[in-house]
Amino acid sequence: MKPRVASVWLSGCSGCHMSFLDLDERLIELADMAELVYSPFVDIKHFPRDVDVALVEGAVSNVENEEMAHIIRRNSKFVLSFGDCATTGNISAMRNQFSAGEIVRRSYVELADDASVLPLEPTSIAQLMPSAVPLHAIIKVDAFLHGCPPSPDQIWFALSELMAGRIPDLPTAYLKYG
C-alpha cells in the first residue's frame, strides 16, 4: 500500500507549493510512490484520516488555520513544516506589527477600489489571530524543511526519503527535527 501524503497551504504566498510543482517529471515518480490524499491541487474539501506524511506550508494567522493545524496533527503520523512561513512565520508574520482591526480596516476600507466598507458579517472573513505564528507554536511538528521556498531538489529528497520510511538526512540548515 502506498503512503498517504497530504500537502496543506495555510497563510503564506504559495511559493512552497509552486516549488513543489517544479518537481516536473518527478511528480510522476511521486504519483507512483504515494497517494496524494489532500492538497490545494485537488478538489478534496476535508482533511482525511490516516495520513502518513503531511507537508504544511504557511504560518498560522487566523482561527481557520489554527483549527486546520489541529486536524492535521490529529490525522497525520508525520508532520513536516514546509518552508519559512511555516517554520518561522516569515512573510505572514510581517503583519504582527499591526492589530487585527488595523489590518481589516486597511484591507476593506483604505485599499478598496470603490466600496469602502467593512464586511457586514464579521464571520464572512477569517478571524485573524493577534499575530501570525509558525506551525510549531500551535501543534507538534516532526521536522522542519526551511527555505523561501525550499528548492525542488530539497523537497524531492525529503519526500522520497519519507516515502521509503526513512527520516531524511539533510544538513540542519535544510531539515530540523522537532
N, C-alpha and C positions, 0 to 999 in steps of 0.2 A: 504494500500500500504506500502511495506517495505521501510525503509530508505535506500537511495543510499549511499554506502560507497566506498571510494577510498583510496588506500594506494600508496604512491609515494616514490621512492628511489632516492635522489639527490646524493651529494658527501658524501660518508661515507663508512663504512665497510660492510654494510648489516646485522649487528648484530641485529638491531631492528626488521627487518623482520624475522630473524631466531627465535628471541624470540616470535614474533607473531605466527610463526608456532608451537612453543612449547605449544600453547594453547591446542594441541592434540584434544581430543574429543569435547572440547568446540568450535572448528571450525565448527562442525556440528550444534551446537546450534546457532552459529553466522550466519551460512547459512540460518537457519530458521528465524532469526530475521532481516536480512539485505540482500540487493542485492549488491554484490561486483561488481562494475562497472568499476574499473580500478585498476591495481596492477602489480607488477613485476611477479606475479604468473600466470597471464592470458595474452593472446595474443591480447591485445587491443592497437592499435597504438596511438590514440589521446585521450587526457583527455576529458571526456564528460561534457556536461552542466548539470545543476540541481543536483549537488552532495550535499547530506545533510551533510556528515562528510568526511573530507579529513585528513588522517594521513600522515604527511610528515616527512620522515627520511632523515637526511643528511644536511650538510651545503650547501650554495650556493657558488660555487667556479669557475664556468665558465658561459659563456654567455647563453648556453642552459639551465642551471639550473635556471638562472635569468628569462628567458622567461617562463619556466615551472612554476615557482613560481607565476608569474603574471596571467597565465592561471588558475592555481589552485584557486587563490583568487577570480578571476572574476567569476568562475563557481561553487564555493562552499559556502554553507551557514555557515559552521563551519570549521575552520582550526585548527588542533591540531599539534603543533610542537612536534615531536615524537623522543625522545632520545637526548643524549647530543650533538651530532654533529649538529642537527637541533636547539637545544636550546642555545648552547654556541659556536659552531664552532668545538670544541673538536679536534678529530683526524685530520679532514680535515684542520683545522687552523694551524696545525703544520708546514705546508708549507709556512706560512706567512712570515717567516724569509728570504725566498728566492724570487727572482724575477721570474716572469713567464718564462722569457728567460732562466734563470738558471735551472728551473725545466724541461723544454722541452729538453735542451741540455743534462742534466744528464740522462733523460729517454731514449732519442733516440740515443745518441752518447756514453756517458761514460758507460752506463749499457747494451749496445747492445751486443748480443752474437757474431754476425758476421758482419752484415752490419751497420756500424756506420755512418749513415747519418740522417739528419733532414728530416721530411716529405717534399715531393716535393711541395705539395699544402698546404699552411697554413690553408685552410679551411677543410682539411681532418681530422683534430683533433679539439676538442672543444677549443675555445679561452678562455684561463684562465683569470679570473678577477685578478686585482692586489693582492687581498687577498681573502681567504675564509671567509665568514661571516655567522652568524646564520640566519635562515629563517626570523626572525622578523626584521632584518636590511633591508630587501627587501620588505616585504609585512606585512600587519596587520595579526597578529596571535591571535586566540581567546583563546587558552590555551596551556600550555607547560607541557608535560609529560617527566620528567627528568629520567635519568638512562643510563648506558652504558653497556648493553641495559636496558630499563625498564623490569621488570620481567613479565612473562606471567600473573601473578595474577593482577598486576597493569594495564596491557593492557586490560585484560578482564573486570576489574571493570570499567575503563574509557569507554570502548566501550559499555558495557551493559547499563551503565547509559545514555550515549548519545543516544543509540538506543531507550531507554524508554522516551526520550525527556527531560531528567534531566541533569543539569550540575553536573558532578561528584564532590563529596565532599571528596577529598583525602587530606592528610596532605600537607601543602605547599611545603614540600621537594619533593613531587612527582608531584604535578599538580599546576600550577600557571596560572592565567588568565591575558590576555593582555588587 
